[in-house]
Amino acid sequence: MSKILSEHLARRACVYIRQSTADQLIHNTESQRRQYGLVDRARALGWTAIDVIDDDLGRSGGGASRPGFERLLAAICEGQVGAVFAIEASRLARNGRDWHTLIEFCGLVGAIIIDEDGVYDPRLANDRLLLGMKGTMSELELSMFRQRSHEALMQKARRGELFLRVASGYVKVDKDRIEKDPDQRVQEALALVFSKFDAFRSARQVLIWLNEEGIKLPVKSRNREAQGIIWRTPAYNTVHNILTNPIYAGAYAFGRTGSEITVADGRKKVRRGMRRAPEDWGVLLKDRHEGYISWDEFERNQRVIADNASKMSADAVKGAVRRGDLLLAGLLRCMHCGRKLHVFYSRENGRYQCYGARTNHGGPRCISIAGWGADRAISAEVLRVLKPLAVAAAAEATSALMEESSAAQRQLDLALQKAAFDVAHARRQYDAVDPANRLVAGELERRWNNALEAKLKIEDELSALRARTPPPLGPGEQEALARLGQDVALAWEHPAASASVKKRILRAAIHEIIVHRDGGQIGFVIHWQGGAHTALTHSARVTASGHYRWKDDVDLPAQIEQLSRVIPDKQIARLLNRCGISTGHGNSWSEPRVRAFRNHHKIAPFRDGELAERGEITLLEAASRLKCAPMTVHRMISQGRLPARQVCRGAPWVLKADDVAAFGEVYSGKAPQSVDASQTLFDFQ
């Protein structure tokens, strides 16, 4: 009995066409012809309404999004499809989920499945069993293909002979070996990246320097028609990939990235390119070819890059050198809770604080210290240790300063040589062609002009670099720099020594600093890079919470309490600011801040009439009672002829009312005598 019924012919026939990759679309054209040929078979079997679904050409059938297959399922569910045509089960699906979903839907609506081997009705048990076996075989076949291919790749990779893509700086020799690119410009550009990273200790700083100097980096061209490499303005990913690729350390590595499979919105999603830890790499063979750096240098660079990461956990690394004037950011660790101290800035001041106990247990913060005092204490110890090496460092600084621009100039010189070769090559091509053949001569002339323009541009860049390059240090300047090296402290405090430079010096010498608080003292344990430890006590006074810094010989609470008996808060703030005195956080004083200070120390505010209750008057009131100028009263006070008191320099003078009255009785009706007895008076009558 025929399985094709009139009810099937009354509905449409769907011809599903799929090829897995774009490469198959280009080269496997016979497979396309076979699949499109199913249209003729459908007509031969009696169908007149035929839909060709070829939306999934170039898509895998292993579970990825397939709009054509989804459209086929939707048409089947609507009861519009009587038969589904495909050359084999592997074209319809490569996984059991899609295959059995198709069988289930066809069985529900009474649609049949037709391939090159026969006609199958999913409602029949035998046909359903046979379709299920075909789908299982298709899925198993794909798995076996993958397994064999992967094992063949791994076997070749274990021998260090598998090169899918070769990094810039290397070229493929034969089929199983690589060697350094013979282009000297490429080699020196890559070597420059590693040397600058060794100096800056930061990939981003290397990127900034390369961009400032206008140096381009070689990048492998992804265009198959292009040959070799192209030169591009460096991006961060380019610099980072060069520093983290073990191929530049002479090692062969395979399996540095992997895939992560997740389920989102009911569909499988694959994230490729996930970086793996070195211990999880599939293959790692050291000393396989000539490298730009050694393996020890590569591992050291990876530790520096890892330390430059920004984390806030208990095991946070010290981080790269960032903005900010405090020098110990990322180096301090709390002895009380084991966590890193963080930096908090308040205008021009900063503090190192640990919030481990407060975050985890709700208690008070472990420690909080002033940044400048800690920086001075640690810097003094580091300078003491580094002083014997200062002269040698000054000599190295001299040579580094003289060679700073040589690397950029060298790259431009090599680029100029390449441009000159391109110009000569373009000219030879132009000279070799018949000038009458304008179709060819015109194109060669254009290439020659482009090469000349590129050469001229490089010459301009080289001239600009030479113009801004400082002249080499003379003998006198070198001698002065050597003398400066003998006095490390003077060089450290020099205005040209930026905070970033000091941070790099500290990180080069110090691995970590353990800090703890013992009463009014701050203790440091310096862990040097060489493994030695040094204990240090910071003798600076620790400012308690709610208090303010002041000069060591001044009691600020007592001073403000005395001022509060004479003038109100607003005038106290003006007086303190006029004296150049700031708050504990480096802010200027204001009336609210003075009031907050008084409230904290329980100091009563100034009241109107308070002076009168104590029998005191101000200098202006004394001048009014004596009927003279305020300067005259001030001169009498300076000469000691009129008793008065002043809380501090710049504060108002306060006099006793009785003393002013007694002074007025003595000099009543008389002008105050001048200090100079020979001075006469004008008599205005």
Buried (B, 14 or more C-beta within 10 A) or exposed (E): EEBBEEEBBEBBBBBBBBBBEEEBBEEBEEBBEBBEEBBEBBEEBEBEEBBBBBBBBBBBBBBBEBEBBEBBBEBBEEEBBBBBBBBBBBBBBBBBEBBBBBBEBBBEBBBBBBBEEEBBBBBBEEBBEBBBEBBBEBBEEBEEEEEEEEEEBBEBBBEBBBBEEBBBBBBEEEEEEBEBBEBEBBBBBBBBBBBBBBEBBBBBBBBBBBEEBBBBBBBBEEEEEEEEBBBEEBEEEBBBBBBBBBBBBBBBBBBBEBEEEEEEEEEBEEEEEEEEEEEEBBBBBBEBBEBBBEBEBBEEBBEBBEBBEEEEEBEBBBBBBBEBBBBBBBBBBBBBBEBBBBBBBEEEBBBBBBBBBBEEEEEEBBBBBBBBBBBBBBBEBBBEBBBEEBBEBBBEBBEEBBEEBEBBBBBBBBBBEBBBEBBEEBBEBBEEBEEEEEEBBEEBBEBBEEBBEBBEEBBEBBEEBEEEEEEEBEEEEBEEBBEBBEBBEEBBEEEEEEBBEBBBBBBEBBBBBBBBBEEEEBBBBBBBEEEEEBEBEBEBEBBEEEBBBBEEEEEBBEBBBBBBBBBBBBBBBBBBEEEEBBBBBBBEBBBEBBBBBBEEBEBEEBEEEBBEEEEBBBBEBBBBBBEBEBEBBBBBBEEEEBBBEEBEEEBBBBBBBEBBEEBBEEBEEEEBEEEEEEEEEEEEE
